[in-house]
Amino acid sequence: MANPIVHWELMGSDGDALKEFYAKVFEWKFTTPEGFESYHMTEGEEMRVNGAVGQGSEDMPSYQCIYVGVDDINSKLEEIETAGGKTIVPRTEIPDVVTFAMFQDPAGNYVGIVEGSQD
């Protein structure tokens, strides 16, 4: 059995602002463990996570990224930009594979969004 991903972090200079950003954009719920002032852990249903490794592009040779499932990429990108994020890769469709986009959160972390059924 392969070692599963059991935790992820998106860290920036203002952890509280990042918490507010993700709570607003994706409706994530958080708890703050006692003794950790600006470290906020997600709570809720367990999620399955698939991933990949490979060579980055010339524009983005290396980065950390998670991908979040959404119903409509374009409307979510508008919401993300209103909340302080920046679109890096607009809605992109790879026929019969995936429709995705990427953005940077206010701290500069790369995050992807995937449109459609996540079954």
Short mmCIF file of the C-alpha atoms (twelve columns), coordinates in Angstrom:
data_MODEL
# 
_entry.id   MODEL 
# 
loop_
_atom_site.group_PDB 
_atom_site.id 
_atom_site.type_symbol 
_atom_site.label_atom_id 
_atom_site.label_alt_id 
_atom_site.label_comp_id 
_atom_site.label_asym_id 
_atom_site.label_seq_id 
_atom_site.Cartn_x 
_atom_site.Cartn_y 
_atom_site.Cartn_z 
_atom_site.pdbx_PDB_model_num 
ATOM 1   C CA . MET A 1   0.000   0.000  0.000   1 
ATOM 2   C CA . ALA A 2   1.309   3.418  -0.941  1 
ATOM 3   C CA . ASN A 3   1.662   6.078  1.716   1 
ATOM 4   C CA . PRO A 4   -1.450  8.297  1.498   1 
ATOM 5   C CA . ILE A 5   -1.517  12.051 1.829   1 
ATOM 6   C CA . VAL A 6   -2.813  12.687 5.324   1 
ATOM 7   C CA . HIS A 7   -2.268  16.433 5.716   1 
ATOM 8   C CA . TRP A 8   -1.542  19.510 3.638   1 
ATOM 9   C CA . GLU A 9   -0.619  23.074 4.451   1 
ATOM 10  C CA . LEU A 10  -0.941  26.377 2.632   1 
ATOM 11  C CA . MET A 11  1.217   28.764 4.598   1 
ATOM 12  C CA . GLY A 12  1.748   32.492 4.197   1 
ATOM 13  C CA . SER A 13  2.783   35.542 6.171   1 
ATOM 14  C CA . ASP A 14  -0.774  36.086 7.538   1 
ATOM 15  C CA . GLY A 15  -2.350  32.785 8.561   1 
ATOM 16  C CA . ASP A 16  -5.522  34.429 9.859   1 
ATOM 17  C CA . ALA A 17  -6.120  36.206 6.537   1 
ATOM 18  C CA . LEU A 18  -5.608  32.919 4.678   1 
ATOM 19  C CA . LYS A 19  -8.141  31.254 6.972   1 
ATOM 20  C CA . GLU A 20  -10.685 33.956 6.139   1 
ATOM 21  C CA . PHE A 21  -9.926  33.686 2.402   1 
ATOM 22  C CA . TYR A 22  -10.507 29.913 2.237   1 
ATOM 23  C CA . ALA A 23  -13.530 30.055 4.539   1 
ATOM 24  C CA . LYS A 24  -15.102 32.648 2.235   1 
ATOM 25  C CA . VAL A 25  -14.184 31.141 -1.136  1 
ATOM 26  C CA . PHE A 26  -14.731 27.416 -0.442  1 
ATOM 27  C CA . GLU A 27  -16.876 27.525 2.723   1 
ATOM 28  C CA . TRP A 28  -14.261 25.506 4.603   1 
ATOM 29  C CA . LYS A 29  -14.645 25.200 8.377   1 
ATOM 30  C CA . PHE A 30  -11.637 25.557 10.670  1 
ATOM 31  C CA . THR A 31  -10.557 24.917 14.230  1 
ATOM 32  C CA . THR A 32  -7.522  26.484 15.854  1 
ATOM 33  C CA . PRO A 33  -5.689  24.046 18.124  1 
ATOM 34  C CA . GLU A 34  -4.935  25.353 21.589  1 
ATOM 35  C CA . GLY A 35  -1.473  26.902 21.678  1 
ATOM 36  C CA . PHE A 36  -1.340  27.513 17.902  1 
ATOM 37  C CA . GLU A 37  -2.463  31.107 17.398  1 
ATOM 38  C CA . SER A 38  -2.374  31.276 13.590  1 
ATOM 39  C CA . TYR A 39  -2.512  27.606 12.619  1 
ATOM 40  C CA . HIS A 40  -6.006  26.657 11.519  1 
ATOM 41  C CA . MET A 41  -6.983  23.070 10.751  1 
ATOM 42  C CA . THR A 42  -9.811  22.176 8.406   1 
ATOM 43  C CA . GLU A 43  -12.663 20.131 9.807   1 
ATOM 44  C CA . GLY A 44  -15.441 18.154 8.193   1 
ATOM 45  C CA . GLU A 45  -15.808 15.101 6.000   1 
ATOM 46  C CA . GLU A 46  -12.718 13.111 5.052   1 
ATOM 47  C CA . MET A 47  -11.621 13.774 1.447   1 
ATOM 48  C CA . ARG A 48  -9.906  11.467 -1.063  1 
ATOM 49  C CA . VAL A 49  -6.790  12.934 -2.672  1 
ATOM 50  C CA . ASN A 50  -5.048  11.853 -5.878  1 
ATOM 51  C CA . GLY A 51  -1.855  13.495 -7.071  1 
ATOM 52  C CA . ALA A 52  0.939   13.486 -9.629  1 
ATOM 53  C CA . VAL A 53  4.623   14.335 -9.993  1 
ATOM 54  C CA . GLY A 54  6.238   15.668 -13.137 1 
ATOM 55  C CA . GLN A 55  8.141   18.468 -14.778 1 
ATOM 56  C CA . GLY A 56  6.869   22.016 -14.344 1 
ATOM 57  C CA . SER A 57  6.555   24.525 -17.131 1 
ATOM 58  C CA . GLU A 58  9.070   27.239 -17.962 1 
ATOM 59  C CA . ASP A 59  6.796   29.805 -16.287 1 
ATOM 60  C CA . MET A 60  6.281   27.674 -13.162 1 
ATOM 61  C CA . PRO A 61  9.242   25.282 -12.763 1 
ATOM 62  C CA . SER A 62  8.302   24.296 -9.225  1 
ATOM 63  C CA . TYR A 63  5.373   24.963 -6.912  1 
ATOM 64  C CA . GLN A 64  3.116   23.361 -4.331  1 
ATOM 65  C CA . CYS A 65  -0.525  22.961 -5.215  1 
ATOM 66  C CA . ILE A 66  -3.708  21.247 -4.197  1 
ATOM 67  C CA . TYR A 67  -6.752  20.972 -6.432  1 
ATOM 68  C CA . VAL A 68  -10.282 21.687 -5.204  1 
ATOM 69  C CA . GLY A 69  -13.442 20.505 -6.994  1 
ATOM 70  C CA . VAL A 70  -15.939 23.218 -8.005  1 
ATOM 71  C CA . ASP A 71  -19.158 23.341 -10.039 1 
ATOM 72  C CA . ASP A 72  -18.228 26.331 -12.241 1 
ATOM 73  C CA . ILE A 73  -14.619 27.437 -12.679 1 
ATOM 74  C CA . ASN A 74  -15.310 30.862 -14.184 1 
ATOM 75  C CA . SER A 75  -17.680 31.973 -11.429 1 
ATOM 76  C CA . LYS A 76  -15.303 30.607 -8.774  1 
ATOM 77  C CA . LEU A 77  -12.361 32.502 -10.325 1 
ATOM 78  C CA . GLU A 78  -14.402 35.721 -10.161 1 
ATOM 79  C CA . GLU A 79  -15.111 35.035 -6.480  1 
ATOM 80  C CA . ILE A 80  -11.440 34.233 -5.847  1 
ATOM 81  C CA . GLU A 81  -10.258 37.468 -7.480  1 
ATOM 82  C CA . THR A 82  -12.826 39.502 -5.523  1 
ATOM 83  C CA . ALA A 83  -11.483 37.906 -2.331  1 
ATOM 84  C CA . GLY A 84  -7.872  38.847 -3.176  1 
ATOM 85  C CA . GLY A 85  -6.619  35.909 -5.254  1 
ATOM 86  C CA . LYS A 86  -5.148  36.062 -8.767  1 
ATOM 87  C CA . THR A 87  -5.868  33.785 -11.744 1 
ATOM 88  C CA . ILE A 88  -2.656  32.127 -12.992 1 
ATOM 89  C CA . VAL A 89  -4.105  29.599 -15.477 1 
ATOM 90  C CA . PRO A 90  -7.618  30.389 -16.763 1 
ATOM 91  C CA . ARG A 91  -10.276 27.729 -17.305 1 
ATOM 92  C CA . THR A 92  -8.537  25.110 -19.448 1 
ATOM 93  C CA . GLU A 93  -10.196 22.029 -20.892 1 
ATOM 94  C CA . ILE A 94  -8.226  18.918 -21.733 1 
ATOM 95  C CA . PRO A 95  -10.869 16.929 -23.662 1 
ATOM 96  C CA . ASP A 96  -11.909 13.652 -22.032 1 
ATOM 97  C CA . VAL A 97  -9.461  14.272 -19.166 1 
ATOM 98  C CA . VAL A 98  -10.106 17.356 -17.013 1 
ATOM 99  C CA . THR A 99  -11.225 20.975 -16.964 1 
ATOM 100 C CA . PHE A 100 -9.104  23.009 -14.564 1 
ATOM 101 C CA . ALA A 101 -7.685  26.401 -13.641 1 
ATOM 102 C CA . MET A 102 -5.041  27.639 -11.223 1 
ATOM 103 C CA . PHE A 103 -4.855  30.703 -9.007  1 
ATOM 104 C CA . GLN A 104 -2.603  32.261 -6.404  1 
ATOM 105 C CA . ASP A 105 -4.046  32.968 -2.995  1 
ATOM 106 C CA . PRO A 106 -3.205  36.259 -1.220  1 
ATOM 107 C CA . ALA A 107 0.038   34.742 0.158   1 
ATOM 108 C CA . GLY A 108 1.195   33.581 -3.297  1 
ATOM 109 C CA . ASN A 109 0.383   29.854 -2.914  1 
ATOM 110 C CA . TYR A 110 -0.652  28.046 -6.100  1 
ATOM 111 C CA . VAL A 111 -4.034  26.324 -5.889  1 
ATOM 112 C CA . GLY A 112 -5.905  24.499 -8.637  1 
ATOM 113 C CA . ILE A 113 -9.623  24.077 -9.175  1 
ATOM 114 C CA . VAL A 114 -11.251 21.255 -11.147 1 
ATOM 115 C CA . GLU A 115 -14.704 21.561 -12.680 1 
ATOM 116 C CA . GLY A 116 -17.388 18.915 -12.653 1 
ATOM 117 C CA . SER A 117 -18.058 15.616 -10.962 1 
ATOM 118 C CA . GLN A 118 -15.349 14.486 -8.573  1 
ATOM 119 C CA . ASP A 119 -16.589 10.872 -8.384  1 
# 
